[in-house]
Every structure is written in structure tokens, then in C-alpha cells.
Amino acid sequence: MDDRTSEPSPEPVTTASTPATAPAPTTTAPVATAPAATTPPDDAGGASVPPEPEAQEGGAGDEEGIRVPVDLTVSADGVDPPTVSVPAFLALEISARSGDGRPHTVQVAGVTLEVPAEGTATARADGLRSSSYPITVDGTRRGELIAGQEPGP
């Protein structure tokens, strides 16, 4: 005989379930959001999404000030145009081209340009106070730059 006592088996417990009720819907105003910038995968096959304007060249922080172009044609005989007018205080982009196929040294508004034979030299100059500035070609005064005027020859 076995001295073990057996305990009765637990009876299964049955619970009644009630269907869950959904919470009452609430209404909220839709919120507009800007679409996120996307970057195409490396294997996009040439298709690209343009970068945000601030990330492009010319975006914030890399702006350049206004520059007034000053275009000169120089030769041993002179400079064309012989008189150039520019607004005061705006930076200048001075470009000198050899008109006779020879190299020249041009000085104007504190800038020296070494113009190659049959070539062009370009330099930037800070804005100038209202005044008259000589244009020299190979050490000889050949023209005049007048700051404080409307731009033009």
C-alpha cells in the first residue's frame, strides 16, 4: 500500500469576460508639419534631392558682399575706358585685359594687377571713399577711377 495521500486536483477556474469598450473618441485639430529633408541612398542612380537652402552654396553664413565690376582694357598707349565711375564704399572687382597682346602692370585703388600677355588679371578691392583714384599702366597714369558716382565708364 502506498502511504501517500493524494490531494484533489485543482478545478479549472472559469472567468467571464466582458467585451472591452473603446474610449470615447476625442477630436483635436490637425497639426501641420513640414516634410523632413531626405537624402537619397548611395545607389539612387543619379537622382538626387536638393539640399536645404541653408546647406547650399550661398546659404546662410557664406554670403559675399556686393561687388561692383570694373572692366579695363589696357595697352602701352592707355586704358579703355579712361574714366570709370563707381559708388562709394562698395567693394570692387577689378578686371584688366591686355588689349595689345603684351604683359602690363596695372595699379588702381591700392590694387596691383599683373596682366599676362594676351590675358586677363582680376582682383578685389575694398570699398573706396568718395574721391578720384589714378589708374596707372606700367607706371604711367592712363586713366581715373572716380568713387562716389553712379557706376559706368
Contact map, one row per residue, 1 for C-alpha under 8 A:
111000000000000000000000000000000000000000000000000000000000000000000000000000000000000000000000000000000000000000000000000000000000000000000000000000000
111100000000000000000000000000000000000000000000000000000000000000000000000000000000000000000000000000000000000000000000000000000000000000000000000000000
111110000000000000000000000000000000000000000000000000000000000000000000000000000000000000000000000000000000000000000000000000000000000000000000000000000
011111000000000000000000000000000000000000000000000000000000000000000000000000000000000000000000000000000000000000000000000000000000000000000000000000000
001111100000000000000000000000000000000000000000000000000000000000000000000000000000000000000000000000000000000000000000000000000000000000000000000000000
000111110000000000000000000000000000000000000000000000000000000000000000000000000000000000000000000000000000000000000000000000000000000000000000000000000
000011111000000000000000000000000000000000000000000000000000000000000000000000000000000000000000000000000000000000000000000000000000000000000000000000000
000001111100000000000000000000000000000000000000000000000000000000000000000000000000000000000000000000000000000000000000000000000000000000000000000000000
000000111110000000000000000000000000000000000000000000000000000000000000000000000000000000000000000000000000000000000000000000000000000000000000000000000
000000011111000000000000000000000000000000000000000000000000000000000000000000000000000000000000000000000000000000000000000000000000000000000000000000000
000000001111100000000000000000000000000000000000000000000000000000000000000000000000000000000000000000000000000000000000000000000000000000000000000000000
000000000111110000000000000000000000000000000000000000000000000000000000000000000000000000000000000000000000000000000000000000000000000000000000000000000
000000000011111000000000000000000000000000000000000000000000000000000000000000000000000000000000000000000000000000000000000000000000000000000000000000000
000000000001111100000000000000000000000000000000000000000000000000000000000000000000000000000000000000000000000000000000000000000000000000000000000000000
000000000000111110000000000000000000000000000000000000000000000000000000000000000000000000000000000000000000000000000000000000000000000000000000000000000
000000000000011111000000000000000000000000000000000000000000000000000000000000000000000000000000000000000000000000000000000000000000000000000000000000000
000000000000001111100000000000000000000000000000000000000000000000000000000000000000000000000000000000000000000000000000000000000000000000000000000000000
000000000000000111110000000000000000000000000000000000000000000000000000000000000000000000000000000000000000000000000000000000000000000000000000000000000
000000000000000011111000000000000000000000000000000000000000000000000000000000000000000000000000000000000000000000000000000000000000000000000000000000000
000000000000000001111100000000000000000000000000000000000000000000000000000000000000000000000000000000000000000000000000000000000000000000000000000000000
000000000000000000111110000000000000000000000000000000000000000000000000000000000000000000000000000000000000000000000000000000000000000000000000000000000
000000000000000000011111000000000000000000000000000000000000000000000000000000000000000000000000000000000000000000000000000000000000000000000000000000000
000000000000000000001111100000000000000000000000000000000000000000000000000000000000000000000000000000000000000000000000000000000000000000000000000000000
000000000000000000000111110000000000000000000000000000000000000000000000000000000000000000000000000000000000000000000000000000000000000000000000000000000
000000000000000000000011111000000000000000000000000000000000000000000000000000000000000000000000000000000000000000000000000000000000000000000000000000000
000000000000000000000001111100000000000000000000000000000000000000000000000000000000000000000000000000000000000000000000000000000000000000000000000000000
000000000000000000000000111110000000000000000000000000000000000000000000000000000000000000000000000000000000000000000000000000000000000000000000000000000
000000000000000000000000011111000000000000000000000000000000000000000000000000000000000000000000000000000000000000000000000000000000000000000000000000000
000000000000000000000000001111100000000000000000000000000000000000000000000000000000000000000000000000000000000000000000000000000000000000000000000000000
000000000000000000000000000111110000000000000000000000000000000000000000000000000000000000000000000000000000000000000000000000000000000000000000000000000
000000000000000000000000000011111000000000000000000000000000000000000000000000000000000000000000000000000000000000000000000000000000000000000000000000000
000000000000000000000000000001111100000000000000000000000000000000000000000000000000000000000000000000000000000000000000000000000000000000000000000000000
000000000000000000000000000000111110000000000000000000000000000000000000000000000000000000000000000000000000000000000000000000000000000000000000000000000
000000000000000000000000000000011111000000000000000000000000000000000000000000000000000000000000000000000000000000000000000000000000000000000000000000000
000000000000000000000000000000001111100000000000000000000000000000000000000000000000000000000000000000000000000000000000000000000000000000000000000000000
000000000000000000000000000000000111110000000000000000000000000000000000000000000000000000000000000000000000000000000000000000000000000000000000000000000
000000000000000000000000000000000011111000000000001100000000000000000000000000000000000000000000000000000000000000000000000000000000000000000000000000000
000000000000000000000000000000000001111100000000100000000000000000000000000000000000000000000000000000000000000000000000000000000000000000000000000000000
000000000000000000000000000000000000111110000001100000000000000000000000000000000000000000000000000000000000000000000000000000000000000000000000000000000
000000000000000000000000000000000000011111110011100000000000000000000000000000000000000000000000000000000000000000000000000000000000000000000000000000000
000000000000000000000000000000000000001111110000000000000000000000000000000000000000000000000000000000000000000000000000000000000000000000000000000000000
000000000000000000000000000000000000000111111000000000000000000000000000000000000000000000000000000000000000000000000000000000000000000000000000000000000
000000000000000000000000000000000000000111111100000000000000000000000000000000000000000000000000000000000000000000000000000000000000000000000000000000000
000000000000000000000000000000000000000111111111000000000000000000000000000000000000000000000000000000000000000000000000000000000000000000000000000000000
000000000000000000000000000000000000000001111110000000000000000000000000000000000000000000000000000000000000000000000000000000000000000000000000000000000
000000000000000000000000000000000000000000111111000000000000000000000000000000000000000000000000000000000000000000000000000000000000000000000000000000000
000000000000000000000000000000000000000100011111100000000000000000000000000000000000000000000000000000000000000000000000000000000000000000000000000000000
000000000000000000000000000000000000001100010111110000000000000000000000000000000000000000000000000000000000000000000000000000000000000000000000000000000
000000000000000000000000000000000000011100000011111000000000000000000000000000000000000000000000000000000000000000000000000000000000000000000000000000000
000000000000000000000000000000000000000000000001111100000000000000000000000000000000000000000000000000000000000000000000000000000000000000000000000000000
000000000000000000000000000000000000100000000000111110110000000000000000000000000000000000000000000000000000000000000000000000000000000000000000000000000
000000000000000000000000000000000000100000000000011111110000000000000000000000000000000000000000000000000000000000000000000000000000000000000000000000000
000000000000000000000000000000000000000000000000001111110010000000000000000000000000000000000000000000000000000000000000000000000000000000000000000000000
000000000000000000000000000000000000000000000000000111111111000000000000000000000000000000000000000000000000000000000000000000000000000000000000000000000
000000000000000000000000000000000000000000000000001111111011000000000000000000000000000000000000000000000000000000000000000000000000000000000000000000000
000000000000000000000000000000000000000000000000001111111110000000000000000000000000000000000000000000000000000000000000000000000000000000000000000000000
000000000000000000000000000000000000000000000000000001111110010000000000000000000000000000000000000000000000000000000000000000000000000000000000000000000
000000000000000000000000000000000000000000000000000001011111111000000000000000000000000000000000000000000000000000000000000000000000000000000000000000000
000000000000000000000000000000000000000000000000000011111111111000000000000000000000000000000000000000000000000000000000000000000000000000000000000000000
000000000000000000000000000000000000000000000000000001100111111000000000000000000000000000000000000000000000000000000000000000000000000000000000000000000
000000000000000000000000000000000000000000000000000000000111111000000000000000000000000000000000000000000000000000000000000000000000000000000000000000000
000000000000000000000000000000000000000000000000000000001111111100000000000000000000000000000000000000000000000000000000000000000000000000000000000000000
000000000000000000000000000000000000000000000000000000000111111110000000000000000000000000000000000000000000000000000000000000000000000000000000000000000
000000000000000000000000000000000000000000000000000000000000011111000000000000000000000000000000000000000000000000000000000000000000000000000000000000000
000000000000000000000000000000000000000000000000000000000000001111100000000000000000000000100000000000000000000000000000000000000000000000000000000000000
000000000000000000000000000000000000000000000000000000000000000111110000000000000000000001100000000000000000000000000000000000000000000000000000000000000
000000000000000000000000000000000000000000000000000000000000000011111000000000000000000001111000000000000000000000000000000000000000000000000000000000000
000000000000000000000000000000000000000000000000000000000000000001111100000000000000010001111000000000000000000000000000000000000000000000000000000000100
000000000000000000000000000000000000000000000000000000000000000000111110000000000000000000011110000000000000000000000000000000000000000000000000000000000
000000000000000000000000000000000000000000000000000000000000000000011111000000000001000000011110000000000000000000000000000000000000000000000000000000000
000000000000000000000000000000000000000000000000000000000000000000001111100000000000000000000111100000000000000000000000000000000000000000000000000000000
000000000000000000000000000000000000000000000000000000000000000000000111110000111000000000000111100000000000000000000000000000000000000000000000000000000
000000000000000000000000000000000000000000000000000000000000000000000011111000111000000000000001111000000000000000000000000000000000000000000000000000000
000000000000000000000000000000000000000000000000000000000000000000000001111111110000000000000001111100010000000000000000000000000000000010000000000000000
000000000000000000000000000000000000000000000000000000000000000000000000111111100000000000000000011101010000000000000000000000000000000010000000000000000
000000000000000000000000000000000000000000000000000000000000000000000000011111000000000000000000000100010000000000000000000000000000000011000000000000000
000000000000000000000000000000000000000000000000000000000000000000000000011111100000000000000000000000000000000000000000000000000000000000000000000000000
000000000000000000000000000000000000000000000000000000000000000000000000011111110100000000000000000000000000000000000000000000000000000010000110000000000
000000000000000000000000000000000000000000000000000000000000000000000001111011111100000000000000000000000000000000000000000000000000000010000110000000000
000000000000000000000000000000000000000000000000000000000000000000000001110001111110000000000000000000000000000000000000000000000000000000000000000000000
000000000000000000000000000000000000000000000000000000000000000000000001100000111111000000000000000000000000000000000000000000000000000000000010000000001
000000000000000000000000000000000000000000000000000000000000000000000000000001111111000000000000000000000000000000000000000000000000000000000111000000001
000000000000000000000000000000000000000000000000000000000000000000000000000000011111100000000000000000000000000000000000000000000000000000000011110000001
000000000000000000000000000000000000000000000000000000000000000000000100000000001111110000000000000000000000000000000000000000000000000000000001110000111
000000000000000000000000000000000000000000000000000000000000000000000000000000000011111000000000000000000000000000000000000000000000000000000000111111111
000000000000000000000000000000000000000000000000000000000000000000010000000000000001111100000000000000000000000000000000000000000000000000000000111111110
000000000000000000000000000000000000000000000000000000000000000000000000000000000000111111000000000000000000000000000000000000000100000000000000001111100
000000000000000000000000000000000000000000000000000000000000000000000000000000000000011111000000000000000000000000000000000000111100000000000000001110000
000000000000000000000000000000000000000000000000000000000000000000000000000000000000001111100000000000000000000000000000000001111100000000000000000100000
000000000000000000000000000000000000000000000000000000000000000001110000000000000000001111110000000000000000000000000000000001110000000000000000000000000
000000000000000000000000000000000000000000000000000000000000000011110000000000000000000011111000000000000000000000000000000111110000000000000000000000000
000000000000000000000000000000000000000000000000000000000000000000111100000000000000000001111100000000000000000000000000000111100000000000000000000000000
000000000000000000000000000000000000000000000000000000000000000000111100000000000000000000111110000000000000000000000000011110000000000000000000000000000
000000000000000000000000000000000000000000000000000000000000000000001111000000000000000000011111000000000000000000000000011110000000000000000000000000000
000000000000000000000000000000000000000000000000000000000000000000001111000000000000000000001111100000000000000000000001111000000000000000000000000000000
000000000000000000000000000000000000000000000000000000000000000000000011110000000000000000000111110000000100000010100001110000000000000000000000000000000
000000000000000000000000000000000000000000000000000000000000000000000011110000000000000000000011111000000000000000100111100000000000000000000000000000000
000000000000000000000000000000000000000000000000000000000000000000000000111000000000000000000001111111110000000000111111000000000000000000000000000000000
000000000000000000000000000000000000000000000000000000000000000000000000111000000000000000000000111111000000000000000100000000000000000000000000000000000
000000000000000000000000000000000000000000000000000000000000000000000000011100000000000000000000011111000000000000001100000000000000000000000000000000000
000000000000000000000000000000000000000000000000000000000000000000000000000000000000000000000000011111100000000000001110000000000000000000000000000000000
000000000000000000000000000000000000000000000000000000000000000000000000001000000000000000000000011111110000000000011100000000000000000000000000000000000
000000000000000000000000000000000000000000000000000000000000000000000000000000000000000000000000010011111000000001111110000000000000000000000000000000000
000000000000000000000000000000000000000000000000000000000000000000000000011100000000000000000000010001111100000001111000000000000000000011000000000000000
000000000000000000000000000000000000000000000000000000000000000000000000000000000000000000000000000000111110000111100000000000000000000011100000000000000
000000000000000000000000000000000000000000000000000000000000000000000000000000000000000000000001000000011111000111100000000000000000001111100000000000000
000000000000000000000000000000000000000000000000000000000000000000000000000000000000000000000000000000001111111110000000000000000000011110000000000000000
000000000000000000000000000000000000000000000000000000000000000000000000000000000000000000000000000000000111111100000000000000000000111100000000100000000
000000000000000000000000000000000000000000000000000000000000000000000000000000000000000000000000000000000011111000000000000010010000111000000000100000000
000000000000000000000000000000000000000000000000000000000000000000000000000000000000000000000000000000000011111100000000000010000000000000000000000000000
000000000000000000000000000000000000000000000000000000000000000000000000000000000000000000000000000000000011111110000000001110000000000000000000000000000
000000000000000000000000000000000000000000000000000000000000000000000000000000000000000000000000000000001111011111000000000000000000000000000000000000000
000000000000000000000000000000000000000000000000000000000000000000000000000000000000000000000001000000001110001111100000111000000000000000000000000000000
000000000000000000000000000000000000000000000000000000000000000000000000000000000000000000000000000000111100000111110000100000000000000000000000000000000
000000000000000000000000000000000000000000000000000000000000000000000000000000000000000000000001110000111100000011111011100000000000000000000000000000000
000000000000000000000000000000000000000000000000000000000000000000000000000000000000000000000000010001110000000001111111100000000000000000000000000000000
000000000000000000000000000000000000000000000000000000000000000000000000000000000000000000000000010111110000000000111110000000000000000000000000000000000
000000000000000000000000000000000000000000000000000000000000000000000000000000000000000000000000111111100000000000011111000000000000000000000000000000000
000000000000000000000000000000000000000000000000000000000000000000000000000000000000000000000000110010100000000000111111100000000000000000000000000000000
000000000000000000000000000000000000000000000000000000000000000000000000000000000000000000000011110000000000000000110111110000000000000000000000000000000
000000000000000000000000000000000000000000000000000000000000000000000000000000000000000000000011100000000000000011110011111000000000000000000000000000000
000000000000000000000000000000000000000000000000000000000000000000000000000000000000000000001111000000000000000010000001111100000000000000000000000000000
000000000000000000000000000000000000000000000000000000000000000000000000000000000000000000001110000000000000001010000000111110000000000000000000000000000
000000000000000000000000000000000000000000000000000000000000000000000000000000000000000000111100000000000000001000000000011111000000000000000000000000000
000000000000000000000000000000000000000000000000000000000000000000000000000000000000000000111100000000000000111000000000001111100000000000000000000000000
000000000000000000000000000000000000000000000000000000000000000000000000000000000000000011110000000000000000000000000000000111110000000000000000000000000
000000000000000000000000000000000000000000000000000000000000000000000000000000000000000111110000000000000000000000000000000011111000000000000000000000000
000000000000000000000000000000000000000000000000000000000000000000000000000000000000000111100000000000000000100000000000000001111110000000000000001000000
000000000000000000000000000000000000000000000000000000000000000000000000000000000000000110000000000000000000000000000000000000111110000000000000001100000
000000000000000000000000000000000000000000000000000000000000000000000000000000000000001110000000000000000000000000000000000000011111000000000000011110000
000000000000000000000000000000000000000000000000000000000000000000000000000000000000000000000000000000000000000000000000000000011111100000000000011100000
000000000000000000000000000000000000000000000000000000000000000000000000000000000000000000000000000000000000000000000000000000000111110000000001111000000
000000000000000000000000000000000000000000000000000000000000000000000000000000000000000000000000000000000001100000000000000000000011111000000001111000000
000000000000000000000000000000000000000000000000000000000000000000000000000000000000000000000000000000000011100000000000000000000001111100001111100000000
000000000000000000000000000000000000000000000000000000000000000000000000000000000000000000000000000000000111100000000000000000000000111110001111100000000
000000000000000000000000000000000000000000000000000000000000000000000000000000000000000000000000000000000111000000000000000000000000011111111110000000000
000000000000000000000000000000000000000000000000000000000000000000000000011101100000000000000000000000011110000000000000000000000000001111111100000000000
000000000000000000000000000000000000000000000000000000000000000000000000000100000000000000000000000000011100000000000000000000000000000111110000000000000
000000000000000000000000000000000000000000000000000000000000000000000000000000000000000000000000000000001100000000000000000000000000000111111000000000000
000000000000000000000000000000000000000000000000000000000000000000000000000000000000000000000000000000000000000000000000000000000000000111111100000000000
000000000000000000000000000000000000000000000000000000000000000000000000000000000000000000000000000000000000000000000000000000000000011110111110000000000
000000000000000000000000000000000000000000000000000000000000000000000000000001100100000000000000000000000000000000000000000000000000011110011111000000000
000000000000000000000000000000000000000000000000000000000000000000000000000001101110000000000000000000000000000000000000000000000000011100001111100000000
000000000000000000000000000000000000000000000000000000000000000000000000000000000111000000000000000000000000000000000000000000000001111000000111110000000
000000000000000000000000000000000000000000000000000000000000000000000000000000000011110000000000000000000001100000000000000000000001111000000011111000000
000000000000000000000000000000000000000000000000000000000000000000000000000000000011110000000000000000000000000000000000000000000111100000000001111110000
000000000000000000000000000000000000000000000000000000000000000000000000000000000000111100000000000000000000000000000000000000011111100000000000111110000
000000000000000000000000000000000000000000000000000000000000000000000000000000000000111110000000000000000000000000000000000000001110000000000000011111000
000000000000000000000000000000000000000000000000000000000000000000000000000000000000111100000000000000000000000000000000000000000100000000000000011111100
000000000000000000000000000000000000000000000000000000000000000000000000000000000000111000000000000000000000000000000000000000000000000000000000000111110
000000000000000000000000000000000000000000000000000000000000000000010000000000000001111000000000000000000000000000000000000000000000000000000000000011111
000000000000000000000000000000000000000000000000000000000000000000000000000000000001110000000000000000000000000000000000000000000000000000000000000001111
000000000000000000000000000000000000000000000000000000000000000000000000000000001111100000000000000000000000000000000000000000000000000000000000000000111
